Amino acid sequence: MEGFHLALLLLSSLVVLAFGSSQNLPILSFDEGYTHLFGDNNLMILRDGKSVHLTLDERTGAGFVSQDLYLHGYFSASIKLPSDYTAGVVVAFYMSNGDMYEKNHDELDFEFLGNIRGKDWRIQTNIYGNGSTNVGREERYGLWFDPSEDYHQYSILWTQSQIIFYVDDVPIREIQRTEAMSGDFPSKPMSLYATIWDGSDWATNGGKYRVNYKYAPYIAKFSNLVLHGCTVDPIEHTSKKCDSAASSFKIPNGITLQQRTKMMNFRNKYMTYSYCYDRVRYQRPPPECVLDTQEAKHLRAFDPVTFGGGRRHRGNRHHHRASHEASSI
């Protein structure tokens, strides 16, 4: 066990230097790294063995899960979302151990929320640690592209001290482990999941717009699946491949100054919700929050009631298609 913990510390020290890119990391075939979770024939593995389609129709959604549990690492997938009317549709790419820890589970989420025709998909990130579901740490964003037109890479970096969410190698959110956060920082082994399902009750305008199966089937397409981390035994929680996983890491220089600038630009243009600034929900921000004056200003302009205690103004001057701004991101 002492050797295992040393290996974990080595792995964490390597990962914390971080890679904002999945390039040069091994892409597993589906059968090597994953197993069918639910959905019967609504999960289809393509001929290359590395691409997967998940379908939502009137019968069911679909999902898959990693064969192994992981404690820290880099997890990534290229995803192309359904198009046209997608209200109520939820596509999720996330890590969880809820099947093992019913009351104190950990979770790291990418959730993609569909919309009515003519409105863009939204993307949401969230984390839970030690069952802290009473403190939702959601953030929500628009994107500078249409995620239904092509594949885009979505990645999660999870270390002993840091979590980073990426979109196309642009970091969009960083969570640093702090003493105040304590056990709310995810710290137990987790599996990787991908699912598509009917979230009509909440996903689009609080359930106002529901899935319309006239537009089904809804197909979420996954490729370039990366599982690059420390696998642990599901019973003993001891290492299977910790040493080899650590030694195979390619180590760029963490979040570079250029990447951090891109992250700030993204958040100041496309973030539409952050729990840290929600003055209706929290009288005081949760203790791990590090507030940024530019982010606060941007969110107050977007929704002065939620983020500033003011009067809600009509119109939505923030929400816009911004493919022409991709270069600035």
N, C-alpha and C positions, 0 to 999 in steps of 0.2 A: 504493500500500500504506500510506503514511503516513496518508492520509485515512481509510482503512479502520480502522486501529488507533485513530485519534482517535474515530471513530464508535463503535467497540466500547467505548472508555472512557466515552464519553457514555452509551451504552446501559447499561453496568454501573452507572454512578453514579445513573442514573434508577431502574433496577430495584431497586437495593439499598435505596431508600426503600420499595419493596415495596408490593404490594397483597395484602391477605388476601381479596380478593373478585374474582370473575370478572365481576361486574356491569359493564355498559357496554363490555365487550370484545367484539370481533366474533366471532360464531359462524359458522364456515365450513360450507358444505355439504360432503358427503363428497367429491364430485368436485373441488371446489376445493382441498382440502387433503390428501387421502389417496388411497391406492391399495390394492387387494386384495393381501394378502401370501400367504395360503394358505387352503385349506379349501373351494375350489370353491363349491358352493351352500350351504355352511354359513355363509357371510357373506351377510346380506340387508340391503339398503338400503331403508328405509321410504319411503313416498310423499313425505314432506316433504323428502327428500334430505339431511336433517341427522341422522337417527337411524339406528343400525346395530345389528343383532342378530348375535351370534356364537354358533354352536352347536357343542357337543361331542357326538358320538355314537360308535357303535362303529367307524365308518369313519375319522373324523378330527376334529380341532378346527378352529379358524379364527383368522384374524388380519388386521389391516390395519396400514399404516405411513404416516407422513407423506411427502408427495412431496418435501419440502425437508429439508435439514439445517439445524440451528439451533445457534448459539453464544450461549447465555443467553436467558432469556425466562421467560414464564409459560405453563404448559401444563395444561389442565384438561379434565375430562369428568364428566358426570353418569352414574352407573352403577347399574344394578339387577341384583343377582346372582341366580342360580338358587336355588330353595327346595327344601325337603324333604331327602332324603338326598343330600349333596354331597361325601362323603368322597373324597379323591383328586383332586378337581377344583381346578384352579388357573386363576384369572383374573388377568391381568397388565396393568398400565398403566405403561409405563416408557419411558425414553430410553436409547439405546445406539448405539455405533458399532462393534460387534463385527464387522460385515461388512466394515469398512474397516481395522480395526486388530486383527488376529487375536490378537496376543500382548500388546498393550498398550492394550486397549480401555477405555472409560469407560462407566459405567452409573448410572442413577438409577431405582430400582424402587419401585412399589407392587405388591405381590402379595397376592391374596386367596385364602385357603386354606379349602376347604370342610370339612365335618365330617359326622359321623353324625347321624342324625335326633335332634332334641332338643338338639343342641349347636350353639353359635353359630359363624358364620364368624369366622376370625381374619384380621387384616391385618398385613402385614409390609412394612417399608421397608428398603432397602439401598442402598449406594453403592459403586462401584468407580472408581478412577482409575488410569490408566496400567497396566492389567492387574494390579492389586494384589488378585487373587482369593484370595491366601493369607491376607489379613487381611479376613475377612468382617465387615462393619459392620452386621449385622442388628439391627433392633429389631422386636418383635412386640407386638401390642396386641389387646385386646378392643374392643368399641364400645358406645356407649350407646344403640344402636338396632339393629334387625334390618335388615341391608342388602339382604335379599331381599324386603322388603315394599314398598319404594319406591325412587325414585332419590335418590342422594346425590352431592354434588360432591366430587371428589378432585383435588387440584391440586399441581403442583410449581413452585416458584419457584427458578430457577437463575441466579446472577449470578457475576461474577468472584471474589467473596469470600464468598458465602453460598448455602446451599441450605435451603429450607424446604418441608416437606410439610404440606398442609392437608387436613382433612376438614370439609366444610361450612363453610369459612372459619375453622375453628378450627385454628391451627398446632399440629401434634402433634410435630414434630421440627425442630430447627434445627441445621445444621452450619456452623460458621465455618471459613473457610480459615485455617490457621495455618502458621507456618514449619516446625513439626515434621511436619505432614502432607505438605508438599512436593508432589511430583507425584502423590500419591494423591488429590488433589482433582480431580474431573473438569474437564478444561480443553480438550477437543477437540470439534469439532462433532458433534452427535448427531441421530439421527432419533427420532421419537416412535412407539411401537408400542402396540398393544392386541391381546391374544390370549386364547384359552381353550384349555386342553390337559389331558391326562391326566398328573397328577403322582403316580400311585399309589405309586411306589417310595419317596417321601419325604414327601409333603405332609401326611398325617394320621397323627400318632403314629409318625413314622419309617417309614411304609409299612405299619403294622399294618392300617389300613383302606384299602381300595382302591376305585376307581371301580366302581360297580355299575350296569351299563348297563340294568338293569331299570327304572331311574328316568330314563333318557335319553328325549328329548334334554334336555341342559342348555343353557339359553339365557342368555347375558349380554347385557344391553341397554345401549347407549351413546347418549347425546344431549348437547347443549350442548357440543360439542367446540371447545375454544379452543386456537389456536396463535398465541401473541402474543410474538414474539421476533425475533431477528436471523437472517435466512436467509443462508446462505453457499453459494458454488459448490462442488459436490462434488469437482471436480477441482482447481481453483485455490485453494480456500478463501478466495476473495475475496468481498466483500459484494455481494449483489443488492439488498437493501432496507434496509440498516442505518440509513441516515439517516431514511427514512420510518417505519421501525418505532420508532425512538427518539422521533421527534417526535409520534407518535400515542399515546404512553403516558399513561394517567391515573395520577396520582401521589398516593395517600393517604400517611399518615405512618408507614410501616413497621409493624413489630409494635408495636402500642400497648400501654400498660400493661394495659389490659383483656384484650387478646389474650394477652399473656404470662401473665397470671393464669389464663386458660382453659387455656393449654398446660400450665402446672404442675399444675392440677387434673386434667387428662386423664391426664398421665403418672403422677401419684401414685395414680390409681384404676384405670387400664386397661392400663398397660404391663406385659407379662408376661415380656419378655426384652429385655435390652440387652447387647451385646457388651462395653460398657465396664465392666460390673459382674460379668462372668463369670469367677469366680476359678478355675474348673476349666480353662477354655480358655486364659486368659492369667494368668500369675503376676503380671504388672504390666499395668495398662491401657495400650492403645496411646496414643502420646504426644498425640494430638489430643483425648483424652477429658477433659471437664470434669465431675467427679463432683459429684453433688448428694446431700446427706445424707438428704433425704426420699425421693428415688428409691431410694437404697441400702436404706433401711429397709423401704420397700414391697416391693422385690424379695426381700430376705432373708426376709420373712414369707411371700411367695408360694412361694419355693423356696430353703430354707436351704442345701441342698447346693451348688447352682450358684452362688449369690450370697453365701454366707456361710461355706462350709466346715463347716456343721453337719449334723445328722441330718435327713433328709427326714421331715416329719410327714405323717400321713395326712389324707385329706380335701382339699378345695379350697375353703376358705372365701372365697378372693378371687373366684373365677369366679362371676359372677351376671349375670342380666339386669338392666339398669339404665336402662330407658327413663324411669322416673320420676325419674332423676337428670339428665335432659338439661338442665334449667334451671340446674343447678349447674355444668355444663360450658359 
